[in-house]
């Protein structure tokens, strides 16, 4: 579960596939080395920290039994990074 202004939710269907694909691409990019994605709190983290924050945010969005993660600037920026990266890839 993930806390949003509209209540706790998880991603389903096309939104879930969209998110997981973008997440996988970001993880692959980070496997090759650290990089920036244009989301300041996320970009300020070191590569291992980025991977951990991506993991925790993804667990919250993809697994209904997962407790809602405590929302921090890093968690929120990780989610924003995944969606923004997907948007950039679609618009290219």
N, C-alpha and C positions, 0 to 999 in steps of 0.2 A: 504494500500500500504506500501511497505517496500523498502527502497533504497538499491540496490546492485550494485556492479561494472558493472553489465550488464543492469542496469536501474531499474526503479521501478517495483515491481511485487507483486503478492500475490500467496499463495500456492493453488494448485488445485489437484484434483484427489487423487491418491495414496500418493503423497507427503503430501497433506493436512491431510489425515487420519493418516499417519505415525507420523506427527508432533503432531496432537491433541491427539492421544493415549499416546504418551510419555509425553506430557504436563499434561494430566490428572493424570498419574502415579506420576509425580513429585509433583503436587498439593496435591494428597492424602498423599504422604510421608511427606510433609511439614505440613499437618494437624495434624500429630502425634507428631510433634516437629521439631525443627530446625536441619538441617543436612548439610553436605558439599557434593558437587558433583564433585569436582576436577577442577572447573573453577574459578580461583582466584578472579576476581572482583565480580562475583556473590556470591561466598562463603563468602566474606567479609561482605555482607549485613546481616541484621537481618531478621528473618523469615517474618515479615510483609512487609519489603522492598522487599524481594525476590518475594513475591506474587504480589506486585504492579508492579514490573519490568516484571514479566512473563505476567501479564495482558496486559501491554502496548505493549510489543513486539508481543504477540499473536494477539492483535487487528490489528496491522500493517500488519502482515503476512496473516491474515485470512479474513479481511473485506475490500473489494475494495473501499468502501466509506470513510474509515478511513484515515485521513491525515497521511502522512509519518511521523513516529516518528523521533525525533532528535536522531541521532545515537550517543550513548555514550558507554563507556566501559561496563557499566552495562547492557544496552539494548543488545549490541552485545554478551556479555557473557551469558545472559539469553537464547538467541537463540542457542548459541553454547552448552549450558548445555542441552537443550531439545534434540538436535540432537545427542549429545554425549551419553546421557542417553539411547536413543533409540538404538544406535549402540551397547552399552554394553549389553543391554537386548537381542538383536538379536544374538550376538556372544556367549552368555552363553549356 
